[in-house]
């Protein structure tokens, strides 16, 4: 079996899915964005036992977006969210309840027009 890294502070690269094992309460990930950028975040359960919940925190730690089940099959999807500010954003990946297991997280980032 392939041993996957446990989650820790990690930078997200747009278009590159990350697979991790969720054991704690929250897995923090980070990316840099500019105000007006369009962000799509998808968190999928790879193994049963994870009920993905995702939140997006602005550079000051305020929650800017949140999703539990929009991705279908209990997965999380924040689609086409326009960033309000520029700076280092935090993505908090977690599982609803006490479940643990493997998940994947994908960031897509499109420059905002206008």
N, C-alpha and C positions, 0 to 999 in steps of 0.2 A: 504494500500500500504506500502511496505517496504521502509523505508527511507534510501537511500544509502549515504555513506559519500562522500563529495566533495573531490576532489583530493588535496593532499598536499604532502610534501616530505614523501616518504614511501619506505621502503626496499622491494625488490622483492625476494620471495623465489622460487627457481627453481621448476617447476612442479605445482605450485599453482596459478591458475588464480585469478586475482583481478578484481572486477567489481566496477567501479566508475562512477560518473556523471561529465561530462566535461562541465564547464561553462566558465572557463577563457581561456586565450590563450594557455597555456601550462601546462600539468600535469607532474611534475618531479618525476621519480622513480629512485632508486639506487640499484646496486648490486656490489659485489666484484668479480673480475675475475682475472685469471692469463693469461699472454701472451700465445697464442697457444690454449686456450680454444675455443671450438666451441659453438657459441651462436645462438639460434633461438628465435626470438621475434615475437609474433602474437598479433595484435590489431584488435579486431572485434567490429563493431557497434552492440550493443544489441538492441537499439531502432533506428528507422529511425531518421534522422536529424544529425547524426554524419558521417563525411567522414574522416576515420582514416588516420592520417599521423604520422609516427614514425621516430625518429632519435636516434642514439646511439652516445654518446659523451665520449671520452676517459678521463682518470683522469685529464688531463689538460684542458678539456672543448672543445677539437677539435672534430668536427664531423667525426666519423669513418665509419658510415653506415647510410643509409636513405632509406625509402620506402613509397610509397603512395598507390599503387593499386595492388601489387603482390599477395595479399591474396585472390583475387577473390571477386566479389560483392562489389568492392570499399574498401575492407579491406586491412590492411597493413601486410606484412610479410617480415622479414629479416631472411633468412634461411641459417644456416650453416656458419655464419660469424666467421672467426678466429680472436680472439682478438690480437691486435698488442702489447699490453702492459699489465702489471699487475697493479691492483689498483682498485679504486672505480669508476665504470662507471655510467653514468647517461643515463637514457632512457627518452626521451621527447615524451610524447603522446599528440597529438593535433588534431584538426579537421580542415580540409581545409575550408577556408571561415569562415563565422560567425556562423556556426551551433553549436548546443549544444545538449547534450543528454547522454545516458548511453553507456558505452563501457566496454569491457573486455580486459585484457592484460595478456599474458602468456609468461613467460621466461623459456626456456629450456637451460641447461648449461651442456656441456660434456667436460671432461678433454681432453686437447690436447695431442696427442701422440707425441713421438719423442724427 
